[in-house]
């Protein structure tokens, strides 16, 4: 079975898994949110609560993955976690939790979104770890970037589907039901692929060698890498949560409003594909700094030019580096900590989750205390832009302070 598992099959399975867990399990909420607001199912503070519940779940899931080796040792077990089995379980959970949102049970929505966040973190981390390891084993590590097309594909599909449902005058419950069924079909298509790979561990897979660092310096580099990655969570999340709402306030009545979110998804797909085409050694932190600068320009574009062109360019620039950032950061973790990569991937994802949790409540708080909702969103987006630029600065400092070996 292992011999028949080709790199393309691994990449496609990872792509589809992330499309379900991230594109649907996490981000389907964004295009459905205007429908829920229009129906009066939620108000803006309630929407912020649902978003934050999902991001809190993502954080808890990431922390559980980070500390699972310690938990197993505390329980006196030497059994390792079956990552592919957790991916399969997380995908099934995402399907059920998405379908659950179609029920008119508002009191349960916050818990459904929380659990969907947990499931998405587990699927993301173990899909990433398993796919990158299997592709490295087959000497094609650059193909790992292709799995990050998945979130963009899910975002694009959910955005276009939501636009079609709006045209059909469907309600939010119908949208959740449609997305749940789509997630079920995709899960069924790839469920058997996970677990078919070579179970032997990989010690290191990156072509770029690390410069020898003292243990304390290595710890500092990892801590600052995690901090910089967390700033990306703050930087993108306000736009990723409220883009359709912000666009409707800036361009009321425009026929193009529902296409900004799918355009973001298309940018995510394009960026992941471009990242997969980068060959040869290079300092991943410099690539990360460049990605942060592009994403900061995307967040600021709608502020500088709140027009159709500004929102379109901003959506595209926000999406292009979105999963490329994740790919480069996870590869950097594998460079610094090849023997404990999954746990440290969990640490970075937890920091990202903290940034995500802070964003929506901050935006809602600023909206309620500003002269207008538009002014509150503008201030939130400027703060997000600053966070991304600060993260870029951290990567540049790390690249200078701890250079990689040539």
Beta strands, then each sheet from edge to edge (+ up, - down):
end
